[in-house]
Amino acid sequence: MQQIDNLISKIGVNILTPLVWVFFGLATIYFLWGVFEFIRDYDNPEARGKGAQHMLWGVIGMFIMFSAFGIMNLIAATIKSI
């Protein structure tokens, strides 16, 4: 059982955690790009709407990555307690 715990811990630390951080970073960049578009095109309502959509999807992506990190920790803690 200890070997399984070690394997799951190594997979989480070496593979899943970096992936979650990379996707979180991409979502943040997407959000910031939406902010940039929103500010840059303040006089064009259509372009501002596009920027607002990018900001919305960036926030949703960050929320999903934050939730994935929490779920990974919950699963790891559950498996370790078995």
C-alpha positions as CSV (number, residue, x, y, z in Angstrom):
1,M,0.0,0.0,0.0
2,Q,2.9,2.4,0.7
3,Q,4.1,1.9,-2.9
4,I,0.8,3.0,-4.3
5,D,0.8,6.1,-2.0
6,N,4.3,6.9,-3.2
7,L,3.3,6.4,-6.9
8,I,0.2,8.6,-6.5
9,S,2.1,11.3,-4.7
10,K,4.8,11.3,-7.4
11,I,2.3,11.5,-10.2
12,G,0.5,14.4,-8.4
13,V,3.7,16.3,-7.6
14,N,5.6,15.7,-10.9
15,I,2.9,15.6,-13.5
16,L,-0.5,16.9,-12.4
17,T,0.5,19.9,-10.3
18,P,2.8,21.5,-13.0
19,L,0.0,20.9,-15.6
20,V,-2.6,22.7,-13.4
21,W,-0.2,25.6,-12.9
22,V,0.5,25.8,-16.6
23,F,-3.2,25.9,-17.5
24,F,-3.9,28.4,-14.6
25,G,-1.2,30.6,-16.1
26,L,-2.7,30.3,-19.6
27,A,-6.2,31.2,-18.2
28,T,-4.6,34.2,-16.5
29,I,-3.0,35.3,-19.7
30,Y,-6.3,34.9,-21.5
31,F,-8.0,37.0,-18.9
32,L,-5.4,39.7,-19.1
33,W,-5.6,39.7,-22.9
34,G,-9.4,40.3,-22.5
35,V,-8.7,43.2,-20.1
36,F,-6.2,44.6,-22.7
37,E,-8.8,44.3,-25.5
38,F,-11.5,45.8,-23.3
39,I,-9.4,48.9,-22.5
40,R,-7.9,49.2,-26.0
41,D,-11.2,49.2,-27.8
42,Y,-13.2,51.3,-25.4
43,D,-14.9,53.1,-28.3
44,N,-16.0,50.0,-30.1
45,P,-18.9,48.2,-28.3
46,E,-18.4,45.0,-30.3
47,A,-14.7,44.7,-29.6
48,R,-15.4,45.6,-25.9
49,G,-17.9,42.7,-25.8
50,K,-15.2,40.4,-27.2
51,G,-12.8,41.5,-24.5
52,A,-15.4,41.0,-21.8
53,Q,-16.0,37.5,-23.2
54,H,-12.3,36.8,-22.9
55,M,-12.2,38.0,-19.4
56,L,-15.2,35.9,-18.5
57,W,-13.7,32.7,-20.0
58,G,-10.3,33.5,-18.3
59,V,-12.0,33.7,-14.9
60,I,-13.9,30.5,-15.6
61,G,-10.7,28.8,-16.6
62,M,-8.9,30.0,-13.5
63,F,-11.8,28.7,-11.4
64,I,-11.7,25.3,-13.0
65,M,-7.9,25.0,-12.5
66,F,-8.2,26.1,-8.9
67,S,-11.0,23.5,-8.4
68,A,-8.9,20.8,-10.1
69,F,-6.1,21.5,-7.7
70,G,-8.4,21.2,-4.8
71,I,-9.9,17.9,-6.1
72,M,-6.4,16.5,-6.7
73,N,-5.5,17.3,-3.1
74,L,-8.8,15.8,-1.8
75,I,-8.3,12.6,-3.8
76,A,-4.7,12.3,-2.6
77,A,-5.7,12.8,1.0
78,T,-8.5,10.3,0.7
79,I,-6.2,7.7,-0.7
80,K,-3.5,8.3,1.9
81,S,-6.1,7.9,4.7
82,I,-7.2,4.5,3.4
